[in-house]
């Protein structure tokens, strides 16, 4: 039951990553269409990479250290995007939630 809750939280955190990338793109000082295109591209690339390499139903099985490192890179990049647009508290909250969820997922079933 804890694992299912942790997986549901993980899914919400994945959506937070995508929202972070979209918010970052929306705050860029470039033309609106470029912001939309960049935000869409960043979110699509992140979703595809996460789905292929990090999701529970991933197609490519990576060694645990590599997978955990990639996961950390996603969350750190999303937090950096939030920090850069002035949402430092949200960035810290995202990282704390990701660490707590990773600990829950590591607990024995």
Backbone as CSV, one residue per row, in Angstrom:
resi,resn,N_x,N_y,N_z,CA_x,CA_y,CA_z,C_x,C_y,C_z
1,UNK,0.821,-1.194,0.000,0.000,0.000,0.000,0.871,1.267,0.000
2,UNK,1.951,1.259,0.784,2.863,2.413,0.801,3.486,2.596,-0.579
3,UNK,3.846,1.486,-1.219,4.474,1.572,-2.536,3.527,2.206,-3.553
4,UNK,2.258,1.818,-3.500,1.286,2.412,-4.432,1.140,3.913,-4.197
5,UNK,1.131,4.314,-2.934,1.065,5.735,-2.610,2.317,6.456,-3.110
6,UNK,3.473,5.834,-2.895,4.728,6.439,-3.351,4.758,6.556,-4.877
7,UNK,4.221,5.568,-5.574,4.175,5.640,-7.039,3.212,6.734,-7.509
8,UNK,2.113,6.916,-6.805,1.176,7.985,-7.159,1.829,9.351,-6.935
9,UNK,2.544,9.480,-5.830,3.268,10.727,-5.560,4.339,10.949,-6.621
10,UNK,5.019,9.886,-7.005,6.055,9.998,-8.036,5.457,10.522,-9.340
11,UNK,4.278,10.034,-9.703,3.631,10.511,-10.916,3.343,12.012,-10.817
12,UNK,2.847,12.452,-9.666,2.588,13.877,-9.477,3.886,14.691,-9.547
13,UNK,4.963,14.132,-9.022,6.259,14.818,-9.096,6.756,14.900,-10.539
14,UNK,6.480,13.869,-11.319,6.845,13.910,-12.740,6.100,15.052,-13.435
15,UNK,4.828,15.213,-13.109,4.057,16.319,-13.676,4.619,17.662,-13.224
16,UNK,5.108,17.711,-11.986,5.742,18.939,-11.485,7.005,19.277,-12.276
17,UNK,7.754,18.254,-12.658,8.942,18.477,-13.483,8.532,19.142,-14.802
18,UNK,7.516,18.579,-15.436,7.064,19.141,-16.712,6.550,20.571,-16.528
19,UNK,5.813,20.810,-15.456,5.313,22.158,-15.190,6.458,23.131,-14.949
20,UNK,7.510,22.659,-14.295,8.684,23.516,-14.053,9.328,23.938,-15.364
21,UNK,9.474,22.988,-16.272,10.075,23.311,-17.567,9.194,24.276,-18.355
22,UNK,7.885,24.066,-18.305,6.964,24.958,-19.018,6.996,26.358,-18.418
23,UNK,7.029,26.447,-17.092,7.077,27.753,-16.436,8.370,28.484,-16.769
24,UNK,9.476,27.735,-16.789,10.761,28.342,-17.147,10.693,28.942,-18.553
25,UNK,10.170,28.171,-19.494,10.081,28.648,-20.876,9.161,29.866,-20.966
26,UNK,8.096,29.868,-20.192,7.147,30.980,-20.229,7.761,32.275,-19.721
27,UNK,8.783,32.182,-18.899,9.416,33.376,-18.338,10.598,33.895,-19.161
28,UNK,10.929,33.240,-20.240,12.037,33.695,-21.073,11.667,34.989,-21.782
29,UNK,12.656,35.796,-22.047,12.442,37.073,-22.728,12.649,36.893,-24.236
30,UNK,11.829,36.060,-24.816,11.854,35.796,-26.259,10.416,35.893,-26.763
31,UNK,10.207,35.916,-28.070,8.836,36.009,-28.588,7.937,34.873,-28.067
32,UNK,6.665,35.189,-27.956,5.699,34.250,-27.376,5.703,32.904,-28.098
33,UNK,5.706,32.913,-29.407,5.688,31.639,-30.138,6.944,30.813,-29.849
34,UNK,8.060,31.486,-29.678,9.295,30.777,-29.335,9.206,30.182,-27.931
35,UNK,8.600,30.918,-27.013,8.406,30.395,-25.645,7.523,29.153,-25.671
36,UNK,6.447,29.234,-26.440,5.528,28.093,-26.543,6.239,26.898,-27.149
37,UNK,6.984,27.133,-28.225,7.695,26.040,-28.888,8.754,25.431,-27.967
38,UNK,9.517,26.284,-27.305,10.563,25.790,-26.410,9.976,25.035,-25.224
39,UNK,8.914,25.566,-24.646,8.259,24.885,-23.532,7.691,23.540,-23.941
40,UNK,7.062,23.500,-25.102,6.506,22.246,-25.603,7.606,21.238,-25.879
41,UNK,8.674,21.676,-26.507,9.789,20.794,-26.819,10.459,20.270,-25.548
42,UNK,10.683,21.143,-24.582,11.318,20.722,-23.325,10.453,19.701,-22.586
43,UNK,9.156,19.952,-22.528,8.248,19.029,-21.842,8.145,17.692,-22.575
44,UNK,8.058,17.746,-23.890,7.959,16.510,-24.668,9.232,15.671,-24.537
45,UNK,10.381,16.317,-24.638,11.644,15.586,-24.506,11.779,14.980,-23.115
46,UNK,11.424,15.730,-22.092,11.508,15.219,-20.723,10.556,14.046,-20.523
47,UNK,9.339,14.162,-21.036,8.354,13.089,-20.880,8.799,11.812,-21.592
48,UNK,9.340,11.955,-22.788,9.796,10.782,-23.537,10.982,10.122,-22.837
49,UNK,11.953,10.922,-22.428,13.118,10.362,-21.729,12.722,9.684,-20.423
50,UNK,11.875,10.345,-19.643,11.435,9.752,-18.378,10.693,8.444,-18.641
51,UNK,9.794,8.462,-19.607,9.015,7.255,-19.919,9.878,6.098,-20.380
52,UNK,10.865,6.380,-21.194,11.724,5.318,-21.732,12.734,4.800,-20.716
53,UNK,13.240,5.679,-19.850,14.373,5.314,-19.001,14.077,5.231,-17.506
54,UNK,13.050,5.922,-17.025,12.880,6.038,-15.580,11.533,5.578,-15.042
55,UNK,10.528,5.476,-15.864,9.201,5.112,-15.363,9.179,3.644,-14.925
56,UNK,8.193,3.269,-14.105,8.095,1.861,-13.698,7.927,0.899,-14.882
57,UNK,7.344,1.363,-15.976,7.157,0.521,-17.171,8.155,0.882,-18.265
58,UNK,9.358,1.274,-17.855,10.371,1.724,-18.814,10.749,0.616,-19.787
59,UNK,11.172,1.033,-20.962,11.593,0.083,-22.000,13.066,-0.284,-21.868
60,UNK,13.855,0.632,-21.333,15.288,0.413,-21.183,15.585,0.276,-19.697
61,UNK,16.193,-0.832,-19.323,16.509,-1.031,-17.912,17.966,-0.645,-17.674
62,UNK,18.150,0.417,-16.906,19.485,0.913,-16.599,19.935,0.375,-15.247
63,UNK,21.230,0.365,-15.044,21.763,0.005,-13.729,21.247,1.018,-12.711
64,UNK,21.028,0.567,-11.486,20.460,1.436,-10.453,21.210,2.753,-10.273
65,UNK,22.522,2.753,-10.183,23.207,4.046,-10.003,22.978,5.011,-11.171
66,UNK,22.930,4.487,-12.371,22.709,5.337,-13.547,21.287,5.883,-13.526
67,UNK,20.318,5.019,-13.243,18.921,5.429,-13.198,18.690,6.473,-12.101
68,UNK,19.249,6.234,-10.922,19.089,7.190,-9.828,19.783,8.515,-10.139
69,UNK,20.917,8.453,-10.801,21.610,9.678,-11.211,20.802,10.474,-12.217
70,UNK,20.201,9.784,-13.175,19.367,10.476,-14.166,18.142,11.092,-13.505
71,UNK,17.552,10.348,-12.575,16.411,10.855,-11.831,16.785,12.141,-11.082
72,UNK,17.923,12.098,-10.419,18.400,13.266,-9.681,18.624,14.445,-10.627
73,UNK,19.174,14.179,-11.796,19.397,15.251,-12.779,18.085,15.897,-13.204
74,UNK,17.051,15.088,-13.417,15.748,15.639,-13.784,15.231,16.562,-12.689
75,UNK,15.263,16.080,-11.447,14.726,16.882,-10.348,15.574,18.127,-10.088
76,UNK,16.878,18.000,-10.194,17.742,19.164,-9.991,17.549,20.195,-11.093
77,UNK,17.376,19.740,-12.317,17.140,20.665,-13.428,15.806,21.384,-13.262
78,UNK,14.779,20.643,-12.863,13.468,21.259,-12.633,13.549,22.273,-11.493
79,UNK,14.254,21.916,-10.425,14.411,22.844,-9.298,15.202,24.081,-9.721
80,UNK,16.221,23.894,-10.529,17.007,25.035,-11.022,16.138,25.953,-11.879
81,UNK,15.265,25.363,-12.677,14.367,26.173,-13.501,13.442,27.006,-12.620
82,UNK,12.897,26.385,-11.577,12.035,27.122,-10.659,12.801,28.224,-9.933
83,UNK,14.003,27.890,-9.502,14.837,28.859,-8.784,15.131,30.065,-9.679
84,UNK,15.438,29.785,-10.935,15.822,30.850,-11.862,14.680,31.821,-12.143
85,UNK,13.443,31.339,-12.060,12.309,32.243,-12.319,11.756,32.849,-11.025
86,UNK,12.490,32.656,-9.927,12.116,33.313,-8.689,11.238,32.504,-7.749
87,UNK,11.150,31.212,-7.967,10.328,30.351,-7.124,11.212,29.417,-6.298
88,UNK,12.104,30.013,-5.513,13.085,29.245,-4.743,12.422,28.295,-3.743
89,UNK,11.380,28.766,-3.069,10.713,27.918,-2.084,10.096,26.693,-2.743
90,UNK,9.526,26.891,-3.912,8.935,25.777,-4.652,10.013,24.807,-5.126
91,UNK,11.153,25.341,-5.503,12.281,24.494,-5.916,12.733,23.598,-4.775
92,UNK,12.871,24.173,-3.591,13.289,23.392,-2.417,12.222,22.362,-2.064
93,UNK,10.950,22.755,-2.138,9.860,21.823,-1.836,9.854,20.649,-2.813
94,UNK,10.106,20.930,-4.087,10.156,19.854,-5.087,11.272,18.869,-4.764
95,UNK,12.439,19.385,-4.433,13.562,18.497,-4.107,13.295,17.687,-2.840
96,UNK,12.739,18.320,-1.834,12.427,17.602,-0.586,11.394,16.504,-0.834
97,UNK,10.369,16.813,-1.602,9.348,15.812,-1.917,9.941,14.664,-2.732
98,UNK,10.832,14.976,-3.660,11.460,13.937,-4.471,12.325,13.016,-3.615
99,UNK,13.083,13.586,-2.691,13.930,12.771,-1.810,13.062,11.900,-0.911
100,UNK,12.022,12.480,-0.319,11.134,11.701,0.551,10.469,10.564,-0.224
101,UNK,10.028,10.845,-1.446,9.393,9.823,-2.249,10.376,8.730,-2.646
102,UNK,11.602,9.110,-2.964,12.625,8.118,-3.325,12.884,7.196,-2.130
103,UNK,12.896,7.749,-0.913,13.094,6.929,0.291,11.924,5.961,0.439
104,UNK,10.695,6.439,0.241,9.523,5.555,0.328,9.599,4.434,-0.696
105,UNK,10.026,4.766,-1.903,10.127,3.751,-2.953,11.223,2.723,-2.660
106,UNK,12.221,3.110,-1.887,13.320,2.199,-1.580,12.990,1.255,-0.427
107,UNK,11.928,1.546,0.314,11.563,0.676,1.440,11.146,-0.704,0.930
108,UNK,11.441,-1.748,1.678,11.029,-3.076,1.249,9.502,-3.188,1.211
109,UNK,9.018,-3.928,0.243,7.558,-4.062,0.054,6.897,-4.900,1.107
